[in-house]
Structures are given as C-alpha cells and as structure tokens.
Amino acid sequence: MLFQVGGQGTRPTFFEMAAAQQLPASLRAAVTYSVGVLALRRPFLHKVLDYEDEFFALLMLILETHSLRNTDASFSESLYGLRRRSVRIRAKKDDTRLKSSDGIHHSGLEKRQRVLSVVFMVVLPYFKSKLHSVYNKEREARLQASLWGPTDERFDDVDYFGGGGNPLFSRGGTDAETSVRTSLTKKIQKIIFACYPWLHASCEGLSFTYQLLYLLDATGFYSVGLHALGIHVCRATGQELMDNSSRISKIRSRERERLLGPLWLKKLQGALLSCAYTMLDYAQTGLIAAVFFFKMMEWWYQSAEERMSAPTVYPPPPPPPPPKVAREGIPLPPDRTICPLCSQKRANPSVVTVSGFVFCYACIFKYVSQ
C-alpha cells in the first residue's frame, strides 16, 4: 500500500516528507481516541490509557524496527514508497562511475544507522513526551500556588495517637528518606521547568530551519536527525521494491532452515513465524484501515442516533386570519406593498413595533405626532 504525492526524480517533495512526519502523531491520536471509546465498555483498557506513552512507544518500536529491517525505511516512509539511503560524499574526480555531479553516493543503511534511527524516531520522542508532561504538571502546580497560595503540608501519615513517641521515632529513618527523595524530585522538576521551554524552542527552531532549507532545495536533509545520521530519504524504484521482496523472502527462508528440534516442533515454530511475519507485514495498512473503519462505524452509529433522538419536525402552522377593522380604524389594503395611510406604494418603509404593521415613514410619523 503506497501513496504517491507527486514530484520527479528520486528526491521526495516537501509534502511527502511532511505527510510522512505527521503520520505517527495522527495515528497516535486516532489510536488513543479509539482505545478511549472502547474503554467505556471494557474498563480494563483504562490501564492502557494510564500508560499511553509507554504503550504507543512500544507499538512504534515494533513497527519501526520491523520496517527498518525489511524496507530500510520508517513505518510512515514505507507507506509513501520512500527509502532511507546512507550518504557518502566523495571528492569530485573524473570518474565515470559517479553519476551525480555533486559527488554524493547513496548506499544501504548500516546496522548502526538502523539502531540510531529507531532511537531518533521512538526513544527521543518518548523522553520528550515525558518531559512535556512533567513541565505541564509543574506549570499547573505553580499556577495553582499563585492563585490559592502554597499548599500546607499534611501530617495525616504521622501517628500522633500511637501511645507515646515510639512509633514516631521508629519511622524517623523512613520519613527522612522520603523527605530526601521528595526534595530531590522537586529539584528535578524545577530544573525541567526551567530548561524544557528552551529545549523545546531549540528543537522546533532547528526543525523549522531544516524544513525551510529542504523546501528551498538548499539541503538534502529534512531533519536534524537525518543530518546527524548521514541519511537521505529517496524514492524507491520498482526494481528496488522487487529486489526488496526477494531479499525478504530469502531471509525468511534461511530463518526457517535454522529451526532446530523434532519435526513437530519445527512445524510449530514455522507456523508461529508465519503468523508473526503476516501480522508485521500487514500491521501498517491494517492498523490504519482498522482506525479508519472504527471512525467510520462511529460516525455511522452516531448519525443514526442523532436521527432517532432528533425532535419531530412538524409543518409550520397556517397564518392567523387578518384582524377585524375597528369602526373608526383604517382598513388594510389587499396589496401588502401599499401604505394603509396614503394608499400608495410605501416609500422608506417603517414598522411600528407595537402592532408590526408597515407604513411610509413620513405618513406614520405625521400620524403618530397628531
């Protein structure tokens, strides 16, 4: 399942790279929302929401590792037909083997680059998310302290009624350790509160700078992580996709040949490997399709419930009959565009708020004044 956004050559467009970068965040929001809705009927899923960062980091660790191992691309990049290539800059010489004029040679990823790619795509975002949560909690605590004042320490845990002072002294060591741990935690939170805004601003500024330079074709690296690892993201050709499929099949056949044990154990291990390969191969499209199907079903049932719970719309009632004319009153003309006072077409129509009838402004002003 590949999405092609356009462009020519092996260099992806800015929109392809932006879409591939934003896909994990959108997928996380969709998965979190889906699990939250399912948790209304299955309360045990609330544990997944309590450890949302860890759950999603583990999920992305499995997907990214599998994708980099098989396709040399991240989970989102493989959906757009992109591949990661190691960059080696050569000196410009009269060598016919160099096809590019700038001396840049692309090769496959090394094991070190795959491992560091997983670190940049999974581990660092996880730690950044945890720092962001700590920063938000500290900011809320300071805002609450500024509004309501510092919270008083509670002494509920201290046993004042334990028959003398022995229980208090017996817990002195534990209380001291707790106080040291609490003070250390507060110091760390203060350091994070002071440093995280600068760290976040620096990361966002570097990311914006690299994206702007990539958009202006001033660099071939879309992000700081790709530049640090020396990796270019390129489009995969049809031949590369075919070669990659054959390479994966050979690797899996060799893994099946390495199975040890009796025949029934080999068959069991082979069946488990086949199931694992199938799940990982279809995890990319299956996960996105499942979220899309869940959102579609939710919209379908929500619209049906809205139609059932919507109030019944009745036709508007007929207009009331015209009022009866008093003995000394002025009859209303049959044509609604004619002023009842001058019996001519209204000029500068003005409505009387008491009755709602419309007259000429000059006529009704003179009539009311008299």
C-alpha positions, -999 to 999 in steps of 0.1 A, spaced: 0 0 0 19 30 -13 8 67 -16 25 88 -42 21 125 -38 39 136 -69 73 151 -80 100 138 -102 133 121 -96 144 102 -65 142 133 -42 108 133 -24 88 165 -24 84 186 8 47 175 10 57 138 10 82 143 38 57 164 58 30 138 54 53 110 65 65 130 95 29 139 107 15 104 102 27 89 136 12 118 156 -21 115 137 -20 77 142 -14 81 179 -43 105 183 -66 81 164 -54 50 184 -58 69 217 -93 80 208 -103 45 197 -90 29 229 -107 56 249 -141 48 233 -136 11 237 -126 16 274 -162 28 281 -173 -8 275 -141 -26 286 -128 -9 318 -95 -29 318 -84 -8 288 -81 22 311 -47 8 321 -36 13 285 -46 49 287 -28 53 320 4 43 303 -3 59 270 32 70 263 47 36 271 21 17 251 25 38 219 63 38 222 63 0 224 40 -2 194 61 22 173 93 4 184 79 -29 170 67 -13 138 98 9 132 122 -20 139 104 -43 115 101 -16 88 138 -6 90 149 -42 90 128 -51 59 125 -19 38 152 4 51 125 30 58 104 41 87 68 30 93 54 61 77 80 65 49 74 30 36 37 39 31 47 66 7 72 45 -12 103 61 4 136 46 14 165 57 36 199 57 20 233 63 36 251 94 22 288 93 14 303 125 -1 331 118 -25 356 142 -39 350 154 -74 372 134 -98 370 124 -134 354 91 -126 327 78 -149 312 57 -121 300 89 -104 266 96 -118 258 127 -97 278 158 -103 279 168 -67 298 136 -56 270 122 -34 268 84 -33 238 66 -18 242 31 -3 222 9 20 218 15 57 243 2 82 232 -16 114 244 14 134 222 37 114 192 15 118 196 14 156 201 51 158 171 57 135 150 38 160 164 60 188 156 92 170 121 81 160 110 63 191 132 68 222 138 106 219 101 114 212 92 92 243 115 111 266 103 144 251 67 135 258 76 126 294 94 159 299 64 177 284 41 160 309 64 169 338 65 205 326 27 207 324 23 194 359 48 218 373 32 247 355 -2 238 368 11 234 403 27 269 402 -4 284 387 -25 269 415 0 281 441 -1 316 426 -39 316 428 -45 298 461 -12 301 479 12 273 488 -4 242 499 0 233 536 18 201 545 -5 174 557 5 153 587 -20 126 582 7 99 579 22 108 613 9 87 642 2 111 670 -21 87 688 2 57 689 7 56 726 37 78 732 65 88 709 79 54 700 60 50 667 72 84 656 108 77 663 107 43 647 96 59 615 122 86 616 145 70 591 118 63 566 105 98 568 140 112 563 145 91 532 111 102 519 118 138 525 152 135 507 135 118 478 108 144 477 132 173 477 153 157 450 122 152 429 112 188 434 146 200 424 145 179 392 110 192 384 123 228 388 152 221 365 129 206 339 105 235 343 134 260 337 151 241 308 123 225 289 110 256 272 144 264 258 150 228 247 116 227 230 121 260 213 156 249 201 142 217 187 113 234 169 136 261 156 161 236 141 132 215 127 117 246 110 151 257 97 158 223 81 123 221 67 126 255 51 160 247 36 147 215 23 117 233 7 141 258 -9 163 229 -22 192 241 -1 199 208 16 190 172 11 183 165 48 148 171 60 155 170 98 184 173 122 183 135 130 187 126 93 217 150 90 233 136 122 230 101 109 240 110 73 208 97 57 189 108 27 153 99 21 148 88 -15 120 74 -36 121 37 -42 121 25 -77 101 -5 -90 132 -26 -93 142 -18 -57 108 -29 -45 111 -62 -64 147 -68 -51 135 -60 -15 107 -85 -18 131 -112 -30 156 -103 -3 130 -106 25 118 -140 12 154 -153 12 160 -140 47 128 -157 60 136 -190 42 170 -190 59 154 -183 93 131 -213 88 160 -235 78 178 -226 111 149 -241 132 161 -269 155 143 -298 172 120 -326 161 97 -323 131 65 -314 150 85 -286 168 98 -273 135 63 -272 121 50 -254 152 79 -228 151 73 -223 113 36 -217 119 44 -192 146 70 -174 124 45 -173 95 18 -157 118 43 -132 131 55 -123 96 19 -119 84 10 -97 113 40 -75 109 36 -72 71 0 -62 73 4 -41 105 10 -9 85 -21 -10 64 -41 -30 89 -36 -5 117 -46 25 95 -75 6 80 -88 -5 114 -87 30 128 -104 43 96 -131 16 99 -136 23 136 -141 61 129 -165 53 100 -186 30 122 -186 56 150 -198 82 125 -225 59 111 -240 50 145 -236 85 158 -256 99 128 -282 72 133 -286 80 170 -289 117 161 -316 109 137 -335 88 162 -331 114 190 -338 144 169 -372 161 176 -400 156 151 -403 185 127 -439 194 121 -451 216 93 -455 253 101 -489 264 113 -511 284 89 -510 322 92 -536 338 115 -566 355 100 -564 392 93 -576 414 122 -610 429 122 -611 466 113 -625 489 140 -653 513 133 -631 543 131 -600 524 121 -581 522 88 -586 491 67 -555 472 55 -551 473 17 -551 439 -1 -516 447 -16 -490 444 11 -467 469 -6 -492 498 -3 -492 521 28 -526 520 46 -524 557 53 -517 572 19 -529 542 -2 -498 544 -23 -467 523 -26 -446 526 5 -416 549 5 -390 544 31 -409 516 49 -410 518 86 -425 492 110 -445 500 142 -431 478 169 -464 478 188 -485 462 160 -460 451 135 -476 469 105 -455 487 80 -462 523 68 -444 550 50 -420 568 74 -435 602 66 -471 590 69 -467 572 102 -445 599 118 -472 626 109 -500 603 121 -484 595 155 -474 631 160 -510 643 155 
